[in-house]
Amino acid sequence: MNHYDLRARCFGPGLPPAGGAQTVQIQHGGLHFLDAQGRPRTRPLSQLQLQAAGFNDGHWQFRWDEPEGAWAIIIEDPAAQARIAAAPPPELVSLIQGAQGRQRRTRRLFSAGIAGAGVWMLAPLLLLIALIFAAKPLIGWGIGHISVAQEEKLGAWFWKGQKAGLRLIDDTDANLAIQAIGERLTEGSAYRFRWFIADDPAINAFAMPGGIVVVNTGLIEAADSAEELAGVLAHEVQHVELRHSLSQLAQQAGLRLVVTLVVGDLGGAGEIAARLTQLKFSRDAETEADLEGLAALRRAGIDPQGMVAMFRKLDTETGPAPPQILSTHPVTEQRVEALLQAMQGSAVGTVQPLPIDWNEVRHSLNKAG
Ligand SMILES: [Zn+2]
């Protein structure tokens, strides 16, 4: 029976976020390792998953779930991988074939090109993200270890690709208005938000990781007051604050994203960035963004009735096609009800009308277009 001693990095409940180094054993049909308390543990090989992971799929990652959380044991050393692959335990034969197939495909992709200097400056961050993306059960846990500064860098990188596909409008009263409302809604935030207007009749707005918020001219036209627009902004801002955008991006784009960035295929990155406008969040995330958005409106002294009015308006908007924003944000009567209930539930603070002439704002867009 073959016996392997392997240097490994272990992730699991109680272990350091960046993983703990230890020597693990594969023998007698099991993977033997130490838990966070230093107790010997064994996982049957037949209950393991294996995937190629890491920066260029160079690592082997054994994974499994236990009631107390997800485990991952990573073998980084190619020589160790080769030793096992040469005489694999029967339980691991097909898993190893799968991982090696993936590694071969990635090597081909890598040899196709190497990224420019800009991407290499982000390499440490990408490495971190690659590790996180590689293990979906660890996403929530890993995201907690990305700093706001790192998230902003990542967002800025995507924004470069995204911007190319948008017609941005600058220097109008509408820009000033969005900025003023946005700043009021994000006072004291850890993020430095940036606000943009895209010349696009589709009724939509979206938020990118790191605090870049884009509002379409169509949404500004559809709003009948600054308060109504503030309602949508308050909601979008919360997708950033609550890191919905970051975790959705991680789940949807996964490791392919990182490979694309490293290979330097900007077209591919643009394609992934385009998905940012269509990030779909769970119903729970939407409710959370609604309620936290409502709280932010209150803190800012902005009348939350605008939010309710805007949601209702989007719901009843008719025309050749329903508003784009509804494809990612279905307005349900329950959602409006939940808002109304939350508004009744707490004391009304001081509300002051936003000092913005909304007709002037909309007019400034016509002049720009
Ligand atoms: Zn949303």
Residues whose N, C-alpha, C, O or C-beta is under 5 A from the ligand:
A	BS01	ZN	E286 A289 H329
